[in-house]
């Protein structure tokens, strides 16, 4: 298992549960991951949102991807968020997700639009098969 397996799983199962910290209170919400590639897992949010404030204050996150099925496989990723202010990437985002223009984003240069990724961390896969042996699951550092 290597990072390409993690990228493949994430792209096939893009609904992600992201855990952040709000002071000493964990907060979890679902995100529709934008894409994953060899440089990390990519997302976007709005700067007026509480999640953006939480991530700027403490960039540490845990991501959880879930593939329903007989075994119910999960991939858990621990890492830190990096915000990316790249005009070309934001142009691509608005082109691929034009619905952003319908929810209050004026365009790729709107300061309310924030793109972020998790580019470094540790991932592992979980199934019922290793339910009681979670610590033994092989880790992938990226």
C-alpha positions in Angstrom: 0.0 0.0 0.0 1.3 3.5 -0.9 -0.1 7.0 -1.2 -1.5 6.3 -4.7 -3.9 3.8 -3.0 -5.0 6.6 -0.7 -5.6 9.0 -3.6 -7.6 6.4 -5.5 -9.8 5.6 -2.5 -10.4 9.3 -1.8 -11.4 10.1 -5.4 -13.7 7.1 -5.4 -15.3 8.1 -2.1 -15.1 11.9 -2.0 -17.5 12.6 0.9 -15.2 13.3 3.8 -15.8 13.9 7.4 -13.4 16.5 8.7 -12.7 17.0 12.4 -11.4 20.3 13.6 -10.9 21.9 17.0 -12.9 24.8 18.3 -11.0 25.6 21.5 -11.2 22.3 23.4 -14.4 21.1 21.5 -14.0 18.8 18.5 -16.2 19.8 15.5 -17.0 17.4 12.7 -18.7 18.1 9.4 -19.0 16.5 6.0 -17.2 18.0 3.0 -17.4 17.1 -0.7 -13.7 16.7 -1.4 -12.8 18.6 -4.6 -10.0 16.2 -5.7 -7.0 14.3 -4.5 -3.7 13.7 -6.4 -0.1 13.1 -5.5 0.1 16.6 -3.9 -2.7 16.0 -1.4 -6.4 16.1 -0.7 -8.0 19.4 -1.9 -11.1 21.2 -0.4 -12.6 24.7 -0.4 -14.7 26.6 2.1 -15.9 30.2 2.8 -13.9 32.6 4.9 -17.0 33.8 6.8 -17.6 30.2 8.0 -16.7 28.9 11.5 -14.7 26.0 10.0 -12.4 28.5 8.2 -11.8 30.3 11.6 -11.1 26.9 13.3 -8.6 25.8 10.6 -6.7 29.1 10.6 -6.4 29.0 14.4 -5.5 25.3 14.5 -4.7 23.6 11.1 -4.5 20.1 12.5 -7.3 17.9 11.1 -8.4 14.3 10.8 -10.2 13.3 7.6 -12.4 10.2 7.3 -13.5 8.7 4.0 -16.0 5.9 4.0 -16.8 3.3 1.3 -20.1 1.5 2.2 -20.4 -2.1 1.3 -20.0 -5.5 2.8 -16.9 -4.6 4.7 -17.5 -0.9 5.2 -13.9 0.3 4.6 -12.7 3.6 5.9 -9.6 5.6 5.3 -8.5 7.9 8.1 -6.0 10.7 7.5 -4.3 12.8 10.1 -2.5 16.0 9.0 -2.5 19.7 8.8 -4.3 22.1 6.4 -2.4 24.4 4.0 -4.3 27.3 2.5 -3.5 27.9 -1.1 -3.9 31.3 -2.7 -3.3 30.3 -6.4 -5.4 32.2 -8.9 -5.2 29.4 -11.5 -6.4 26.8 -9.0 -9.3 29.1 -8.0 -10.2 29.6 -11.7 -10.3 25.8 -12.1 -12.4 25.5 -8.9 -15.1 27.9 -10.1 -15.1 26.3 -13.6 -15.6 22.8 -12.1 -18.0 23.9 -9.4 -20.1 26.7 -10.9 -22.7 26.4 -8.2 -20.3 28.4 -6.0 -21.4 31.5 -8.0 -25.0 30.7 -6.9 -24.2 30.7 -3.1 -22.5 34.1 -2.8 -19.0 33.7 -4.3 -18.5 36.4 -7.0 -15.7 34.7 -8.8 -12.2 33.1 -8.3 -10.8 36.3 -6.8 -13.5 36.6 -4.2 -11.8 36.9 -0.7 -14.6 34.8 0.7 -13.3 31.8 -1.3 -10.6 29.7 0.5 -8.9 26.6 -1.1 -7.0 24.3 1.2 -5.3 20.9 1.1 -3.9 18.3 3.4 -0.5 17.6 1.8 1.4 15.9 4.6 0.4 13.4 7.2 -0.4 9.8 7.8 -3.2 7.6 6.5 -4.5 4.1 7.1 -7.3 1.9 6.1 -9.8 0.4 8.5 -12.3 -2.5 8.0 -14.2 -4.7 10.4 -11.5 -7.3 9.8 -9.0 -5.2 11.7 -11.6 -3.6 14.1 -9.9 -4.8 17.3 -6.4 -4.4 15.9 -6.5 -0.8 14.6 -3.0 0.0 15.9 -1.6 -2.7 13.6 -3.1 -1.3 10.4 -0.2 -0.3 8.1 0.3 3.5 7.9 1.1 5.5 4.8 3.2 8.7 5.5 2.9 11.3 2.8 
